[in-house]
């Protein structure tokens, strides 16, 4: 399959393709952005290396991928520096804080959007709800003006697609830093109830975070949180609005909705694959991976490995198997609590006003993407 490049294309048949590749080997050679890359497909093989940088380094890969467009962020750090910064930033994402935000900011932003919808209306939930909702949440949490959303949106998109157009991403990095400079300066003089102010109060090894460290956090938070949350919320709604039983479960909230979301995360993760760089030659899944070679750990394939999951492509919210959509070990996603709260709140607020909302039968839902995956359009009839 040398003619397929996983960095580009929509891949509506992604899971069929991944199954064909996994039948060859749990570790195969593919192309990513024109670069020969090892794709790790087996659940056992992904679990073996996803939390261990001895052979496959996450920071080495992210340093190339993220640092030019974001600056030094957590995924690019190693050792003591990584542990200290992770511990400092973790307070911003503490689960209790996320529950409070779900009850205030997330709920408020979802209700503002839903208030503009009317019963019987047919609309695209991606362009009119999910993307605006997740973006508005981050903008508000950082204490940035809603009027600046178009610029922030543009910067986030360019940064997130650095693997396709690096010069555009680097330009966005610089422009966003210039924009954030006066904001951070103002928060130093007069703190407010927002994430930037919380970061200014944070210390690492007795020292406050620098302006550039705060800029990098913001550059990382916007695209990482928005694209993954937008796609996961879209996929969740696609599943829920297609099945009256699942819709009732989601409307009920609580444990039923949590179980649904966990299965969505396994069944169709928004982040299809994560990068690694081989820093020490070794054998994995019968393939020899050499130092300096590029590797992608395929979360979508690992989450649907038939060696672990019975009927893996069947959506089954009663499963108790764990998944890898938020990573594992030292690289477990710090924002996982926020992501879940954002999605659960968005689903509930929509269904509270339109409990009988359903997919528009005249518009097929296609979940696509080879790197970031979700529905590009989600037409629904609100009732």
C-alpha positions in Angstrom: 0.0 0.0 0.0 2.9 2.3 -0.8 0.5 4.7 -2.7 -1.4 5.5 0.5 -0.2 8.5 2.7 -1.8 8.5 6.1 -1.2 12.2 6.6 -3.6 13.2 3.9 -7.0 12.0 2.7 -10.3 11.4 4.3 -10.2 7.6 4.8 -13.9 6.8 5.3 -12.8 3.1 5.1 -10.0 3.5 7.6 -10.9 0.5 9.8 -11.1 -1.8 6.8 -7.7 -0.6 5.7 -6.2 -1.1 9.2 -7.6 -4.6 9.4 -6.0 -5.5 6.1 -2.7 -4.1 7.4 -2.9 -5.9 10.8 -3.5 -9.2 9.0 -0.1 -8.8 7.4 1.7 -7.9 10.7 1.2 -5.9 13.9 3.9 -3.5 12.8 4.0 -2.4 9.1 5.8 0.1 6.9 3.6 3.0 5.5 4.0 6.5 4.3 3.3 9.5 6.5 3.6 13.0 4.9 6.0 11.4 2.4 8.2 9.9 5.0 8.6 6.1 5.4 7.1 5.3 8.8 6.5 2.3 11.0 2.8 1.9 11.9 2.2 -0.1 15.1 -1.3 -1.7 14.9 -1.4 -4.5 17.5 -2.9 -3.7 20.9 -0.1 -5.6 22.8 2.6 -3.9 20.8 1.1 -0.4 21.3 0.8 -1.0 25.0 4.3 -2.3 25.2 5.8 1.0 24.0 3.2 3.8 24.5 4.3 4.7 28.0 8.0 3.9 27.7 10.5 6.2 26.0 13.5 3.8 26.2 13.1 2.7 22.5 10.4 4.9 21.1 10.6 8.5 22.3 7.5 10.7 22.4 9.5 13.9 23.3 11.9 13.3 20.4 9.0 13.0 17.9 7.0 15.9 19.4 10.1 18.1 19.5 10.2 17.9 15.7 6.4 18.1 15.2 5.3 20.6 17.9 8.1 22.8 19.0 8.4 24.9 15.8 4.7 25.7 15.9 4.0 25.8 19.7 7.2 26.3 21.5 8.4 24.0 24.4 5.3 22.2 25.6 4.8 19.2 27.9 5.0 16.5 25.2 8.5 17.8 24.2 9.9 17.7 27.7 11.9 14.9 29.3 13.0 13.8 32.8 12.7 16.1 35.8 11.6 19.0 33.7 8.7 17.1 32.3 7.7 15.8 35.7 7.8 19.2 37.4 5.9 21.0 34.6 3.3 18.2 34.4 2.7 18.4 38.2 2.4 22.2 38.0 0.0 22.2 35.1 -2.0 19.3 36.5 -3.7 21.6 39.0 -5.4 23.4 36.1 -7.0 20.1 35.0 -7.9 18.7 38.4 -11.1 16.6 38.1 -13.0 18.5 40.8 -12.3 21.8 38.9 -13.6 20.2 35.7 -16.8 19.3 37.5 -17.2 22.9 38.6 -16.5 24.1 35.1 -19.0 21.7 33.6 -21.7 23.2 35.8 -20.8 26.7 34.9 -18.7 27.5 31.8 -19.4 24.4 29.7 -23.1 24.4 30.4 -23.4 28.1 29.8 -21.6 28.0 26.4 -23.7 25.0 25.3 -27.0 26.7 26.3 -26.1 29.9 24.4 -25.7 28.0 21.2 -28.7 25.7 21.7 -30.9 28.7 22.5 -30.6 29.8 18.9 -32.0 26.5 17.6 -35.7 25.8 16.9 -37.8 22.7 17.1 -38.2 21.0 13.8 -35.1 22.6 12.4 -32.6 20.6 10.3 -29.1 21.8 10.8 -25.4 20.7 10.7 -24.4 20.1 14.3 -20.7 20.2 13.4 -20.6 23.7 11.8 -23.4 25.2 14.1 -22.8 23.5 17.4 -19.8 21.2 18.2 -16.9 23.3 16.8 -18.3 26.6 18.2 -19.0 25.0 21.5 -15.6 23.5 22.1 -13.8 26.6 20.8 -15.8 29.0 22.9 -15.1 26.9 26.0 -11.3 27.2 25.6 -11.5 30.9 24.7 -13.6 31.6 27.8 -11.4 29.5 30.1 -8.3 31.5 29.0 -10.2 34.7 29.6 -9.9 35.8 25.9 -12.5 38.0 24.2 -15.1 36.2 22.2 -14.7 38.8 19.4 -11.2 37.5 18.8 -12.5 34.0 18.0 -11.9 34.2 14.2 -8.2 35.0 14.7 -7.8 32.3 17.4 -9.6 29.8 15.2 -7.2 30.5 12.3 -4.1 30.1 14.5 -5.3 26.9 16.0 -6.1 25.3 12.6 -2.7 26.3 11.2 -0.8 25.0 14.3 -2.7 21.7 14.3 -1.8 21.0 10.7 1.9 21.7 11.0 2.7 18.3 9.6 1.1 19.4 6.3 2.2 23.1 6.2 4.9 23.9 8.7 5.7 27.5 7.5 2.0 28.4 8.1 2.1 26.9 11.5 5.3 28.7 12.5 3.7 32.0 11.4 0.7 31.3 13.5 2.9 30.5 16.5 4.6 33.9 16.2 1.3 35.8 15.6 -0.3 34.1 18.6 2.6 35.0 20.8 2.3 38.7 19.8 -1.4 38.6 20.6 -0.9 36.9 24.0 1.9 39.2 25.2 -0.4 42.1 26.3 -2.9 39.6 27.8 -0.4 37.9 30.0 1.1 41.3 31.1 -2.4 42.5 32.1 -3.1 39.3 34.1 0.2 39.8 36.0 -1.0 43.2 37.1 -4.6 42.1 37.7 -5.3 38.4 37.9 -8.8 37.2 37.0 -10.7 33.9 37.2 -9.1 32.2 34.2 -6.5 29.6 33.2 -3.8 32.2 32.3 -4.1 33.8 35.8 -3.9 30.3 37.4 -0.7 29.6 35.3 0.8 32.8 36.5 0.4 31.6 40.1 2.0 28.3 39.3 5.7 27.6 40.2 8.1 25.1 38.9 11.0 24.4 41.2 10.4 27.7 43.0 10.2 29.8 39.9 7.2 31.3 38.1 6.4 30.3 34.6 7.8 32.6 31.9 5.7 34.4 29.4 6.9 32.1 26.7 5.9 29.0 28.7 2.4 30.4 29.1 2.2 31.2 25.4 3.3 27.6 24.6 0.6 26.2 26.9 -2.1 28.3 25.2 -0.8 27.3 21.7 -1.0 23.6 22.7 -4.3 23.8 24.5 -6.3 25.4 21.6 -5.7 22.9 18.8 -5.3 19.8 21.1 -8.4 20.4 23.0 -10.6 21.8 20.3 -10.0 19.3 17.5 -10.1 16.2 19.7 -13.2 17.4 21.6 -15.0 18.6 18.5 -14.5 15.3 16.7 -15.4 13.2 19.8 -18.5 15.2 20.5 -19.5 14.9 16.8 -19.0 11.1 16.8 -20.9 10.8 20.1 -23.9 12.7 18.7 -23.8 10.7 15.5 -24.1 7.5 17.6 -26.6 8.7 20.1 -29.0 10.4 17.6 -29.1 7.3 15.4 -30.5 5.1 18.2 -33.5 5.9 20.4 -32.2 3.7 23.2 -28.8 5.3 23.3 -30.4 8.8 23.0 -32.4 8.1 26.2 -29.3 6.9 28.0 -27.4 10.0 27.0 -30.4 12.2 28.0 -30.3 10.5 31.5 -26.7 11.5 32.0 -24.6 10.1 34.8 -23.2 6.6 34.5 -25.1 5.6 31.3 -23.7 8.6 29.5 -20.2 7.9 30.9 -20.4 4.3 29.6 -21.5 5.5 26.1 -18.7 8.0 25.9 -16.1 5.4 27.0 -17.2 3.2 24.1 -17.1 6.1 21.6 -13.6 6.8 22.7 -12.6 3.1 22.0 -14.7 2.6 18.9 -13.8 5.8 17.0 -11.0 7.8 18.8 -10.6 11.3 17.5 -6.8 11.0 17.4 -6.1 8.0 15.1 -2.3 7.8 15.7 0.4 9.4 17.8 4.1 10.0 16.8 7.2 8.4 18.2 10.9 8.4 17.1 13.1 5.4 17.5 16.0 6.3 19.8 17.3 2.8 20.3 17.1 0.0 17.7 14.9 -2.9 18.7 12.5 -5.5 17.4 8.7 -5.0 17.8 6.0 -7.3 16.5 8.5 -9.2 14.3 9.9 -6.0 12.7 13.3 -4.5 13.2 13.0 -0.7 14.0 16.2 1.2 13.7 17.4 4.3 15.6 16.2 7.5 13.9 13.2 5.9 12.1 9.8 7.5 12.4 7.0 5.5 14.1 3.2 6.1 14.6 1.3 4.2 17.3 -2.1 3.6 15.8 -4.7 4.1 18.6 -7.6 3.3 16.3 -6.1 -0.1 15.4 -5.1 -1.0 18.9 -8.6 -0.1 20.2 -10.1 -2.5 17.6 -7.7 -5.4 17.9 -9.7 -8.6 17.8 -7.1 -10.3 20.1 -8.4 -8.0 22.9 -11.9 -6.9 21.9 -14.8 -9.3 20.9 -16.5 -8.0 17.8 -14.3 -4.9 17.9 -16.2 -2.9 15.2 -19.5 -3.3 16.9 -20.5 -0.5 19.2 -21.2 -2.0 22.7 -21.5 0.3 25.7 -21.5 -2.6 28.1 -17.8 -3.3 27.5 -15.4 -3.1 30.4 -12.2 -3.4 28.4 -9.9 -0.4 28.8 -8.8 1.7 25.7 -5.8 3.7 24.7 -7.5 6.9 23.5 -6.0 9.1 26.2 -2.6 7.4 26.2 -1.0 5.4 28.9 1.5 5.9 31.8 3.7 9.0 31.7 2.0 10.1 28.5 -1.6 9.8 29.7 -3.5 12.9 28.6 -3.7 15.6 31.3 -6.8 17.0 29.7 -8.8 13.8 29.7 -11.1 15.0 32.5 -11.8 18.2 30.7 -12.5 16.5 27.4 -15.0 14.1 29.0 -16.8 16.9 30.8 -17.0 19.0 27.7 -18.5 16.2 25.7 -20.9 15.0 28.3 -22.2 18.5 29.0 -22.6 19.3 25.2 -24.7 16.1 24.7 -26.9 16.7 27.7 -27.6 20.3 27.1 -28.6 19.6 23.5 -30.9 16.7 24.5 -32.4 18.6 27.4 -33.9 21.0 24.9 -34.5 18.5 22.1 -35.0 15.1 23.7 -36.2 13.6 20.4 -33.5 14.9 18.2 -32.5 12.5 15.4 -30.2 12.2 12.4 -31.6 13.7 9.2 -32.3 10.6 7.0 -31.6 12.5 3.9 -28.0 13.1 4.8 -25.5 10.3 5.4 -23.1 10.6 8.3 -19.5 9.8 7.2 -16.8 9.6 9.9 -13.5 10.2 8.3 -9.9 11.3 8.8 -6.5 9.5 9.0 -5.0 11.6 11.7 -7.9 13.5 13.3 -11.2 11.6 12.9 -14.8 12.5 13.2 -17.8 13.6 11.1 -17.2 16.6 8.9 -21.0 17.1 8.7 -23.8 16.0 11.0 -27.2 16.9 9.8 -29.9 16.4 12.5 -33.6 17.2 12.9 -34.2 18.8 16.3 -37.4 17.8 18.2 
